[in-house]
Amino acid sequence: MSHILNWDMVTMTLMQWVVNTFVVFLSRIIASIVENFLRSNDEESQEESTWPSFIYYIVSFICEILFSILASILVMKFSRYREFKADEGSARFVWREKMIKALQRLKTLSNNFTTTDDDKLATLKIWSKKRSGFMSLFASHPDLDERIEALQNLKI
């Protein structure tokens, strides 16, 4: 309910749209700069070419991949922040202790899933396993232990 009241779905959709716009925009600017730099240094291409430069497309493609990865990290960081805010809002609606118990129950249920579960439903599961290293940057939700600790430290 707190996600709905905080307009989290709309906010995340708009953020993803803005970030994707910057990914495309910046990759094309960098591709143009690289193409112009290489053409100015190439003596054979001083005459105007009528065919499109493949350098532009290659650089643009590579930049879009790299910027998309960085954008995903940014969006997921914001998603984790919004999740803590939603937990805080829920704790104010239903009391902190009930919210902590709900997250602990969710943690217990997620620990009972076997690794042979169908991967098609993996996105619907909230795992309580700790993510570490580089892959933790791509998590949309914080670890359940972190969420429980944040609620325990919450001053209401």
Sequence and secondary structure as in RCSB ss.txt:
>XXXX:A:sequence
MSHILNWDMVTMTLMQWVVNTFVVFLSRIIASIVENFLRSNDEESQEESTWPSFIYYIVSFICEILFSILASILV
MKFSRYREFKADEGSARFVWREKMIKALQRLKTLSNNFTTTDDDKLATLKIWSKKRSGFMSLFASHPDLDERIEA
LQNLKI
>XXXX:A:secstr
 HHHHTTHHHHHHHHHHHHHHHHHHHHHHHHHHHHHHHHHH SGGGS  SS  HHHHHHHHHHHHHHHHHHHHHH
HHHHHHHHHHHHHHHHHHH HHHHHHHHHHHHHHHHT  TTS GGGGGG    S   GGGGGG SS  HHHHHHH
HHT   
